[in-house]
Amino acid sequence: MNFIFSENFPYKHFTTAKSAGDMKNKAERGSFFRSLALNPSDLVLANQVHGNNIKVVKRSDKNTFIDNCDGLITDDKSLLLGIFTADCVPVLISSGNGEVKAAVHVGWKGLCLGIVENAVGILINDFCAGPKSVKVYIGPHIRSCCYETGVEMEEKFNVKLVNGKLNLSAILRDKLESCGVSEIFDVNQCTYHNEELFFSYRRNCCAERILSVI
């Protein structure tokens, strides 16, 4: 298995598995894309900084890394948008008939800083997407079964830890729903727990990354 996806999320997308290789490695990434008959030169990536900045990209940005952001949005159907993760949450978003799409890297810092609200806000305000037309894919990440954190997270997110563990996907869902988004598709895979499938930074401080693409 080189990639996984949510069958219910109605737009072309995937998250790579460990067997596909380290997606930060350009050669391995290119080989994997060509195996799917995709052009790696059509990919746009974010130079992720664990912030809340979202950038709108266009055709001239293809085959580049966009600086100082953790999210990408485009209405160019020819582009592929990608996000690297190894425990953080990859979030893929599309609206309407797929005319606008986004890829967002969501760690606890970005979640706290409002990156989810920023992404949905750009879709609604800049691309005239109705909240009910927005569909969201939540990809593999460290889940509440494994994500041990300090009690300071309770105050940051106004939640209660369960056995000292934080539920990122539940917080993410609440934020999406507060923005009016109701169609949320969660692949329900834990990067830390599923060692055979995914790289996990928290598990072994790995440098390798999986890639989620829309």
Buried (B, 14 or more C-beta within 10 A) or exposed (E): EEBBBBEEBBBBBBBBBBEBBBBBBEEBBBEBBEEEEBEBEBBBBBEBBBBBBBBBBEEEBBEEEBEEBBBBBBBBEEBBBBBBBBBBBBBBBBBBEBBBBBBBBBBBBBBEBEBBBBBBEBBBEEBEBEBEBBBBBBBBBBBBEBBEBEEEBEEBBEBEBEEEBBBBBBBBBBBBEEBEBEBBBBBEBBBBBBEEBBBBBBBEEBEBBBBBBB
